[in-house]
Structures are given as structure tokens and as C-alpha cells.
Amino acid sequence: MFRLRGAHVALAVAAVCLISGGHAFAATGDDPLQSPQWTDLKDRYLGTAKVVFDPRVVVSGPKVAEDSMNVPVGIRITGLTDVRRVLVIADLNPIVKVLEFSAKGAMPSLHFRMKLQQGSPVRAMAQTADGVWHVGGIWIDASGGGCTAPSVGRSSANWTETLGQVQSRIWQGEAQSRVKLSIMHPMDTGLAPGIPAFYIERLSLQDATGKEWMTLDTFEPVSENPVFSFDFTGPPPAGLTLVGRDNNGNRINAKVAQ
């Protein structure tokens, strides 16, 4: 009887605990990453909409982050038509929402860097025209502290003079091109002692006619001096300009190098 009970206990433990990427977490339904926060986050951000875990939404990044304040993440969506918006979250960050983007002519892909406070699932959730959310994600381990450390750039006496400056580069190909942008900004989370939240909150990539090709709503977990890469089918549009603002009303307006 004792052995039978022990087997039952083992089965019960196995039923509620799974090991994923070296982490033990309570099982949460059909979430392939087995995050303890997924059910609550799904309700908060996606409501009652249909959710599908979809391999066509690919999130890339390091298995272990070398620098918790600058974790490279890539989002690539293939085979999904009419993607309206893409939301990126980090389940276990103190500030969960990282950014949201809409590809209005650019490809539905984005590369950027973010802060991680601890090891966490990082997810991309793409909403198609039928209202369905297609979700992909990965686990990224991190040593911690990425969201609570002050920005490095504030130690420079002239950081306010370079605020909002943009550097750009274009790799142009016949089938596909990439635009890479770097923006000078501390991207303070508000979680470091004595430093209020100060971050870029809106960016728009526009052509010479004012047409938007990509829009981004960015939040505190995006890394300091953020870098974004956008992909285009064929050559990029002529006369690209990056327009945006931060949460203090400072404006960003820079032509993209051709």
C-alpha cells in the first residue's frame, strides 16, 4: 500500500509540475512554455479572443542573456496573412509589456534589444484580421537586474545633448532589404531609485509622402539607446523618415540614410 501511494504521489507531482529549459513551474493548460503567469496575462492583454500557439510566429534570442540590460530579440512572422498588430511581452518582468508594432508595408518582422529582470518567457502575439491571436515565444535565462539598474548613459555629462539623435543604415537587396536604426535615449524604467520613468513611447517609419510603413509603441523594458531593424520586400521606400516622441514630449525626427 505504501508503494502504491508513493506512485500516486509521484504521478500527482508529475501532473502539476513540468520541466522546461531547466525551470520547474506549475502546469498552465496548453501553454508550451508552462509560464505561471500566462493565464492571467492572456486575460489581461488578449481578453476573450481566440488564441492559437503558432509555429509561424518565431521569436529568436539567446538561451542565456549575457547582459540583462541588452537582450537581443528577433520577431519573424511567415505564412500569416493580414497581420494587424504584434504585441511583445515578457511574462516575468516587473513591467510585462515590451512593445507593440504594426507593419503597414514593411514585413511583419522586427529585431530589437530589451531588459530582463530575471529568466522569463518572451512572447510575440500577432493578431490577424479575423481577430485571432497567434502566439510564439521562447525562454530566455537572465542573471537579473536589467529593469532596476539605472541607464549607463546618464553617467555622461552631455547625455541631454545627444537625446533623440538617430543613426541609420540600410542593407539593400533585390528580394529583401533591411533598415537598422539606433536612437539615443536612456529608456529609464522608473524602477531604479530616484530616477523616474523616461522612455520613448511612439515611433513611426514614414516615406517621403508621409505614408506609414511601420509604427511602434514602445515601453520601459526596451533597452537604453534602442536599436530596431525592419525588413522590406525588395528595396526600401524612398525618403524614409523616423518620427516619434518620448513620454516627456521630446520629439524625434530624423531622415534615414539611403
C-alpha positions in Angstrom: 0.0 0.0 0.0 2.8 2.4 0.8 4.4 1.9 -2.7 1.1 2.4 -4.4 0.5 5.7 -2.5 4.0 6.7 -3.4 3.4 6.1 -7.0 0.2 8.1 -6.8 2.0 11.0 -5.2 4.7 10.8 -7.9 2.0 10.9 -10.6 0.3 13.8 -9.0 3.5 15.7 -8.8 4.3 14.9 -12.4 0.9 16.1 -13.4 1.3 19.6 -11.9 5.0 20.2 -12.5 6.8 20.3 -15.8 10.4 21.0 -16.5 11.1 23.4 -19.4 14.5 24.8 -20.2 15.7 23.9 -16.7 12.8 25.6 -14.9 10.1 23.9 -12.8 6.7 25.6 -13.0 3.1 24.7 -12.3 1.4 23.5 -15.4 -0.9 26.1 -17.0 -3.1 24.4 -19.6 -1.8 24.3 -23.1 1.0 26.9 -22.7 4.1 25.3 -24.3 6.3 27.5 -22.2 4.5 26.5 -19.0 4.6 30.0 -17.5 2.9 30.5 -14.1 1.7 33.9 -15.3 0.3 33.0 -18.8 -3.4 32.6 -17.9 -3.6 36.0 -16.2 -1.6 37.7 -18.9 -3.7 36.2 -21.7 -6.9 37.5 -19.9 -5.3 41.0 -19.4 -3.9 41.5 -22.9 -6.0 39.3 -25.2 -9.3 39.1 -23.4 -11.8 36.6 -24.7 -10.3 36.4 -28.2 -9.3 33.1 -29.7 -5.6 32.2 -29.0 -3.5 29.8 -31.0 0.1 28.8 -30.3 1.5 29.0 -33.8 5.0 28.0 -35.1 4.7 30.6 -37.8 5.3 33.3 -35.1 9.0 32.8 -34.4 10.8 34.5 -31.5 14.6 34.3 -31.5 17.1 35.2 -28.8 19.9 33.8 -26.7 19.2 30.8 -24.4 21.1 32.7 -21.7 21.4 36.5 -21.8 24.9 37.8 -21.3 23.7 41.3 -20.5 20.3 41.6 -18.8 20.0 45.2 -19.9 20.6 44.4 -23.6 19.0 41.2 -24.6 18.7 40.7 -28.4 15.3 39.5 -29.6 14.0 38.9 -33.1 10.4 38.5 -34.2 9.6 36.9 -37.6 6.2 36.0 -38.9 5.8 33.9 -42.0 2.8 32.3 -43.7 0.3 34.5 -41.8 -1.7 36.9 -44.0 -3.1 40.3 -42.9 -1.3 40.6 -39.6 -2.8 43.7 -38.0 -0.6 44.1 -34.8 2.0 42.3 -32.9 2.4 42.6 -29.1 5.6 41.5 -27.3 5.6 40.7 -23.6 8.0 39.2 -21.0 5.9 37.2 -18.6 8.0 37.5 -15.5 9.3 41.1 -15.9 8.1 43.7 -13.4 6.9 45.6 -16.5 5.5 43.0 -18.7 4.6 44.9 -21.9 7.7 45.5 -24.0 6.4 46.9 -27.3 3.7 46.7 -29.9 4.2 47.1 -33.6 2.1 47.2 -36.8 3.7 46.6 -40.2 1.8 48.7 -42.7 4.0 48.0 -45.7 7.2 46.6 -44.1 7.4 42.9 -43.4 5.9 41.7 -40.1 9.3 41.3 -38.5 11.4 43.2 -36.0 14.7 42.9 -34.2 15.5 44.9 -31.1 17.0 44.7 -27.6 15.3 44.6 -24.3 15.8 44.4 -20.5 15.1 41.3 -18.4 14.8 41.3 -14.7 15.0 37.5 -14.5 14.7 34.5 -16.6 11.3 34.7 -18.4 9.3 33.6 -21.4 9.4 36.3 -24.1 6.4 36.1 -26.4 5.2 37.7 -29.6 1.4 37.7 -30.1 0.2 38.5 -33.6 -3.4 39.4 -34.3 -4.8 38.7 -37.7 -7.8 40.3 -39.4 -10.2 37.6 -38.1 -9.4 38.6 -34.5 -7.4 35.5 -33.7 -4.1 35.9 -31.7 -1.2 33.7 -33.0 1.4 33.3 -30.2 5.0 32.2 -30.3 7.8 32.5 -27.7 11.0 31.3 -26.1 12.5 31.1 -22.7 15.5 33.4 -22.0 17.5 32.9 -18.9 19.0 36.1 -17.4 21.2 36.8 -14.4 18.7 39.5 -13.3 18.5 43.2 -12.5 18.0 44.5 -16.1 14.9 46.5 -15.2 16.1 48.0 -11.9 19.5 49.2 -12.9 20.0 52.9 -13.9 20.9 53.6 -17.5 24.6 53.8 -18.3 24.3 56.9 -20.4 23.3 59.1 -17.6 26.8 59.0 -16.3 27.8 61.1 -19.3 27.7 64.8 -18.6 26.4 65.6 -22.1 23.7 62.9 -22.4 20.9 65.5 -22.8 22.7 67.0 -25.8 22.6 63.7 -27.7 19.0 62.8 -26.6 16.9 61.7 -29.6 19.7 61.6 -32.1 19.3 58.8 -34.7 21.8 56.8 -36.6 20.7 54.6 -39.5 21.9 52.1 -42.0 20.3 50.3 -45.0 21.3 46.9 -46.4 19.6 46.8 -49.8 18.9 43.7 -51.9 16.7 42.8 -54.8 14.5 40.4 -52.9 14.7 41.9 -49.4 16.2 44.9 -47.6 16.9 45.8 -44.0 16.8 49.2 -42.3 18.6 49.5 -38.9 18.0 52.5 -36.6 19.7 53.4 -33.4 18.2 56.1 -31.1 20.0 57.9 -28.2 17.7 57.6 -25.2 18.1 56.4 -21.6 14.8 54.4 -21.6 14.6 54.6 -17.8 12.1 52.1 -16.3 11.3 54.2 -13.2 12.3 51.2 -11.1 15.9 52.5 -10.3 15.9 54.5 -7.0 15.4 58.2 -7.6 15.1 58.0 -11.4 11.6 58.5 -12.9 10.3 56.6 -15.9 11.6 58.2 -19.1 11.2 56.3 -22.3 10.3 56.5 -26.0 6.6 55.7 -26.4 5.9 56.1 -30.1 7.8 55.7 -33.3 6.7 55.8 -36.9 8.7 55.0 -40.1 7.3 57.1 -42.9 8.2 57.7 -46.6 8.5 61.0 -48.4 4.7 61.2 -48.9 4.0 60.7 -45.2 2.8 57.1 -45.6 3.5 55.0 -42.5 5.3 51.7 -43.2 5.8 50.6 -39.6 4.5 52.0 -36.3 5.8 51.1 -32.8 4.5 51.7 -29.3 7.5 51.1 -27.0 7.7 50.8 -23.3 10.1 50.8 -20.4 11.7 47.3 -21.0 13.1 48.3 -24.3 16.9 48.7 -23.9 18.8 52.0 -23.4 19.7 53.6 -26.8 17.4 51.3 -28.5 18.2 49.6 -31.8 15.5 48.5 -34.2 15.8 46.6 -37.5 13.0 46.5 -40.1 12.7 44.3 -43.2 11.2 45.2 -46.5 10.3 43.1 -49.6 12.6 44.4 -52.3 14.2 47.9 -51.9 13.0 50.1 -49.1 10.8 53.1 -49.9 12.5 56.4 -50.8 12.8 59.2 -48.4 12.3 57.3 -45.2 12.0 59.4 -42.0 11.7 58.2 -38.4 9.2 60.3 -36.4 8.4 59.8 -32.7 8.2 61.1 -29.2 9.0 60.1 -25.6 6.8 60.3 -22.5 8.1 63.7 -21.7 7.1 65.2 -25.0 10.6 65.3 -26.6 10.4 64.8 -30.3 12.3 62.5 -32.7 12.5 63.4 -36.3 15.4 62.1 -38.5 15.9 61.1 -42.1 17.0 57.6 -42.7 20.3 57.3 -44.6 19.7 56.0 -48.2 
